[in-house]
Amino acid sequence: MADQTKPATRAVHAGRPPHEPDQPFNVPITMASTYVAGGDKEYGRYANDTWAAFETALGDLEGGRALTFSSGLAAVATILDLVNDSVVVAGQSYQGTVGQLGDLEARGRLTARLVDVTDTATVVAALDEDVALLWLESPTNPGMAVADLPALIDAAHAVGARVVVDNTFATPLLQQPLAMGADIVVHSATKYLAGHSDALMGAVVVRDDEEGRALWDVLKGRRDLIGAIPGTLEAWLALRGLRTLAIRVERASSNAATLASRLQEHPAVEEVRYPGFGGMLAIVLRSAEAAEAVTHATSLWVHATSLGGVESTFERRRRWKTEDKDVPEGLIRMSVGIEDVDDLWADLAGALDRL
């Protein structure tokens, strides 16, 4: 795409077939496990035109080169499979990531150092020559904490560590970590990128320079060897969802900002955690029982663990035994959808009022 076009335009147009007579608007679903020998594809575990179209579009939006996976956790596992030293990571990160780090540490593969990413000095102090990787989220999941990404990225590079930023919550429309110097961006494409709660997929994006292309080759080699490839239908659905990413993020962000403001005034809400952008926020109620009651007392808000879809979902995160114990028992993570904000508020406020 032309450099002068805005991200919302590129989300619609990147990864399309050429504008030529009789070309389809959309890349078809290529259902192929086997290709005629002699070309670049060879076998369905190595390449697929439908994946490639999504990778082109996402890479364009993140300002790098993308690679798709069967899920966000498959992408995480492939990255961590390359690490044999220490990893510094936000303590309140996505529990799938923390769980994988814990498993690898238990098997003697690496050492995980959990830190509070809002305390920049503490994170910098945890970075030394033994650290191979700094894994960041901003905002964090589920605490919604925001990190000083440029400062932390520079500090990690100063000790020779690579930096991964999970950009699932912010999306490339609100934050571009590669432009800040990050080495790898990771996404659960299941969430905002696909956006309709119907496709399970992950992705990584690296810089499109000599070092980034070499890293892409290594990651693709691992993906091909492990077989952590996306389904073709899932890739097509994710690309279709990506086309409306800009308007979905805009509406969800507007709704979330309005709800965050109103929730600040509700007497049942002890704390509102909203980073000031995006469609994710969290509230803290007085107890686990209060939070459970609210998540089971609405008709529009759906009690579910995923996020980033067109519908609004929420859950008490400590209902999961693997959630970080520093997360308050009464914290509800909220993924704000694109519904009418007054309808969402009426539904939510009614549940809070009944407390």
C-alpha positions in Angstrom: 0.0 0.0 0.0 1.0 3.6 -0.5 2.8 5.1 2.5 0.6 8.2 2.5 -2.7 6.2 3.1 -4.0 6.1 6.6 -4.3 2.8 8.7 -8.1 2.6 8.3 -7.7 2.7 4.5 -4.9 0.1 4.6 -7.0 -2.2 6.7 -9.6 -2.3 3.9 -7.2 -2.6 1.0 -4.0 -4.4 2.0 -3.8 -8.0 0.9 -6.3 -7.7 -1.9 -5.9 -9.2 -5.4 -4.7 -6.7 -8.0 -7.3 -4.4 -9.5 -7.5 -6.1 -12.9 -10.5 -7.2 -14.9 -12.2 -10.3 -13.6 -10.1 -10.4 -10.4 -12.2 -11.1 -7.3 -12.2 -8.4 -4.6 -11.2 -11.0 -2.0 -8.5 -13.6 -1.9 -10.4 -17.0 -2.2 -10.3 -19.7 0.4 -7.6 -22.0 -0.9 -8.4 -25.5 0.4 -5.3 -27.4 -0.5 -3.1 -29.8 1.5 -0.9 -30.7 -1.5 0.5 -28.7 -4.4 2.1 -29.8 -7.7 5.8 -30.1 -7.0 8.4 -27.8 -8.4 7.2 -24.4 -7.0 7.6 -22.5 -3.8 4.6 -24.0 -1.8 5.1 -27.8 -2.1 2.9 -28.7 0.8 -0.1 -27.3 2.8 1.9 -27.0 6.0 4.3 -24.6 4.4 2.2 -22.1 2.6 -1.3 -21.0 1.7 -2.5 -18.0 -0.3 -5.2 -17.2 2.2 -2.8 -17.0 5.1 -0.5 -14.9 2.9 -3.2 -12.4 2.3 -3.9 -11.9 6.0 -0.1 -11.8 6.7 0.3 -9.1 4.1 -2.5 -7.0 5.6 -1.5 -7.3 9.2 2.2 -6.7 8.4 1.2 -3.5 6.6 -0.8 -2.3 9.6 2.0 -3.1 12.1 4.8 -1.8 9.9 6.6 -5.2 9.5 6.3 -8.7 8.3 3.7 -11.0 9.7 3.4 -14.8 10.2 0.1 -16.6 11.2 -0.4 -19.4 13.7 -3.2 -21.7 14.8 -3.8 -19.6 17.9 -2.2 -16.8 19.9 -0.8 -19.4 22.3 0.8 -21.2 19.4 2.5 -18.0 18.5 3.7 -17.5 22.1 5.0 -21.0 22.3 6.9 -20.7 19.0 8.7 -17.6 20.3 9.5 -19.0 23.7 10.8 -22.2 22.1 13.8 -20.1 20.9 14.7 -19.0 24.5 17.0 -20.7 26.9 17.9 -17.9 29.3 16.0 -15.6 31.5 12.8 -13.8 30.5 11.5 -10.7 32.2 7.7 -10.5 32.0 4.8 -8.5 33.5 3.5 -10.5 36.5 -0.1 -9.6 35.6 0.1 -10.8 32.0 -2.2 -13.0 29.9 -2.3 -16.3 31.9 -1.6 -18.4 28.9 1.8 -16.7 28.5 2.6 -16.8 32.2 1.5 -20.5 32.2 3.9 -21.4 29.4 6.7 -19.6 31.1 6.0 -21.4 34.3 6.0 -24.8 32.5 9.3 -24.0 30.7 10.8 -22.9 34.0 9.7 -26.1 35.8 11.4 -28.1 33.1 14.6 -26.2 33.4 14.4 -24.5 30.0 14.5 -20.9 31.2 14.0 -18.6 34.2 11.1 -16.2 34.4 11.4 -12.9 36.3 8.0 -11.4 37.0 7.8 -7.6 37.4 5.4 -4.7 37.6 5.6 -3.0 34.2 4.3 0.2 35.6 7.5 0.5 37.7 10.0 1.3 35.0 12.9 1.5 37.3 12.2 -2.0 38.7 11.9 -3.5 35.3 15.2 -1.9 34.2 16.9 -3.3 37.3 15.7 -6.8 36.4 17.4 -6.5 33.0 20.9 -7.9 32.9 23.2 -9.8 30.6 21.4 -13.1 31.5 18.1 -11.8 30.1 17.3 -13.0 26.6 13.8 -11.6 26.3 11.6 -8.9 27.7 7.9 -9.7 27.3 5.6 -6.8 27.6 1.9 -6.1 27.5 0.5 -2.6 27.5 -2.3 -2.4 28.5 -1.8 -5.5 30.6 -4.3 -8.4 30.8 -6.4 -8.1 33.0 -5.1 -5.2 35.2 -5.1 -2.6 32.4 -1.7 -1.2 33.4 0.2 0.9 30.9 4.0 0.5 30.4 6.5 3.0 29.2 7.3 1.0 26.1 10.0 3.1 24.5 12.0 3.3 27.8 11.7 -0.4 28.5 12.5 -1.4 24.9 15.7 0.8 25.0 16.7 -0.7 28.3 16.3 -4.3 27.1 18.3 -3.6 24.0 21.0 -2.0 26.1 21.7 -5.5 27.7 21.3 -7.4 24.4 17.8 -8.7 25.0 15.0 -8.9 22.4 11.6 -7.4 23.1 8.2 -8.9 22.5 5.1 -6.8 22.9 1.6 -8.4 23.0 -0.5 -5.9 21.1 -3.8 -7.8 21.2 -5.6 -5.2 23.4 -4.3 -2.0 21.6 -4.3 -3.3 18.0 -2.0 -1.8 15.4 -4.5 1.1 15.0 -3.8 2.4 18.5 -0.2 1.3 19.1 2.7 0.2 16.8 5.4 -1.3 19.0 7.7 -2.0 16.1 8.0 1.7 15.5 9.1 2.1 19.1 11.9 -0.4 18.5 10.3 -3.7 19.6 11.6 -6.8 17.9 8.4 -8.9 17.8 4.7 -8.1 18.1 2.3 -10.9 19.0 -1.4 -11.0 18.6 -4.3 -13.3 19.5 -5.9 -12.7 16.1 -9.0 -14.4 17.7 -9.7 -11.1 19.4 -9.9 -7.7 17.8 -8.3 -8.5 14.5 -10.9 -11.2 13.5 -13.4 -9.4 15.7 -16.5 -11.6 15.4 -15.9 -14.4 18.0 -15.8 -17.1 15.2 -12.1 -17.7 14.4 -9.2 -19.0 16.5 -5.9 -17.7 15.2 -2.6 -16.1 16.2 0.1 -14.0 14.6 3.5 -12.5 15.1 5.0 -9.5 13.3 8.7 -8.6 13.0 10.5 -5.7 11.5 11.0 -5.8 7.7 14.7 -5.3 7.8 17.6 -7.7 7.5 17.5 -8.8 11.2 13.7 -9.0 11.1 13.6 -11.1 8.0 16.2 -13.5 9.4 14.0 -13.8 12.6 10.9 -14.3 10.4 12.7 -17.2 8.7 13.5 -18.8 12.0 10.0 -18.5 13.3 8.5 -19.8 10.1 10.9 -22.8 10.3 9.7 -23.5 13.8 6.0 -23.1 12.8 6.5 -25.5 9.8 8.3 -28.0 12.0 5.7 -27.9 14.8 2.8 -27.7 12.5 1.2 -24.7 14.3 -0.5 -23.4 11.2 -3.9 -21.7 11.0 -6.9 -23.2 9.3 -7.7 -21.8 5.9 -11.2 -20.8 6.8 -10.0 -19.2 10.0 -7.5 -17.1 8.0 -10.2 -16.0 5.6 -12.5 -15.1 8.4 -9.8 -13.1 10.2 -8.9 -11.2 7.0 -12.6 -10.4 6.5 -12.8 -9.2 10.1 -9.7 -7.1 9.7 -11.5 -5.1 7.0 -13.8 -3.5 9.6 -11.1 -3.2 12.3 -11.0 0.6 12.2 -14.7 1.3 12.6 -15.0 -1.5 15.3 -12.1 -0.1 17.3 -13.4 3.4 17.0 -16.9 2.5 18.2 -15.7 0.2 21.0 -13.2 2.8 22.2 -15.9 5.5 22.2 -18.2 3.2 24.2 -15.5 2.2 26.6 -14.6 5.8 27.4 -18.2 6.7 28.0 -18.8 3.7 30.3 -15.6 4.3 32.2 -16.8 7.9 33.0 -20.2 6.7 34.1 -18.8 3.8 36.1 -16.6 6.2 38.1 -19.8 7.7 39.5 -21.5 4.4 40.5 -21.4 3.8 44.3 -21.0 0.0 43.8 -17.8 0.5 41.9 -14.7 0.8 44.0 -12.2 1.3 41.2 -12.3 1.8 37.4 -9.2 0.9 35.4 -9.2 2.4 31.9 -6.0 3.2 30.1 -7.5 6.1 28.1 -7.7 4.3 24.8 -9.2 1.1 23.3 -12.2 -1.0 24.1 -10.9 -2.8 27.2 -11.4 -1.7 30.8 -11.8 -3.3 34.3 -13.8 -2.5 37.4 -13.2 -3.6 40.9 -16.2 -4.4 43.1 -16.2 -5.0 46.9 -16.0 -8.8 46.7 -15.9 -11.9 44.5 -19.6 -12.5 45.3 -20.5 -9.0 44.1 -18.6 -9.4 40.9 -20.1 -12.9 40.3 -23.6 -11.4 40.9 -23.1 -8.7 38.3 -21.7 -11.0 35.6 -24.8 -13.2 35.9 -27.4 -10.4 36.0 -27.2 -8.8 32.6 -29.0 -9.5 29.3 -26.8 -7.7 26.8 -23.4 -8.2 28.5 -22.3 -11.8 27.9 -20.4 -13.7 30.6 -17.5 -15.1 28.6 -13.7 -15.3 28.8 -12.8 -14.0 25.4 -12.8 -10.5 24.2 -12.5 -8.1 21.2 -15.7 -9.1 19.4 -18.5 -7.0 18.3 -20.5 -8.0 21.4 -19.7 -6.8 24.9 -18.4 -9.5 27.2 -17.1 -9.6 30.8 -15.9 -11.9 33.5 -14.5 -12.0 37.0 -10.9 -13.0 36.3 -10.1 -14.6 39.6 -12.7 -17.3 38.8 -9.7 -18.9 37.0 -7.3 -20.7 39.4 -4.4 -19.7 37.2 -5.0 -16.0 37.5 -2.4 -13.9 39.3 -3.2 -13.6 43.0 -2.5 -9.9 43.0 -5.6 -9.4 40.8 -8.4 -8.3 43.1 -11.1 -10.9 43.8 -13.7 -8.4 42.7 -12.1 -7.4 39.4 -14.3 -7.7 36.3 -12.5 -7.5 33.0 -14.8 -5.9 30.4 -14.5 -6.1 26.6 -16.8 -3.3 25.3 -18.5 -4.0 22.0 -20.1 -1.9 19.3 -23.7 -1.9 20.7 -25.5 1.4 21.5 -23.7 2.7 24.6 -26.9 3.7 26.4 -28.2 0.2 26.1 -25.0 -1.2 27.4 -25.1 1.2 30.3 -28.7 0.5 31.2 -28.0 -3.2 31.3 -24.8 -2.8 33.3 -26.1 -0.2 35.7 -29.2 -2.3 36.4 -27.0 -5.2 37.5 -24.8 -2.9 39.7 -27.9 -1.2 41.2 -29.2 -4.6 42.4 -26.1 -5.1 44.5 
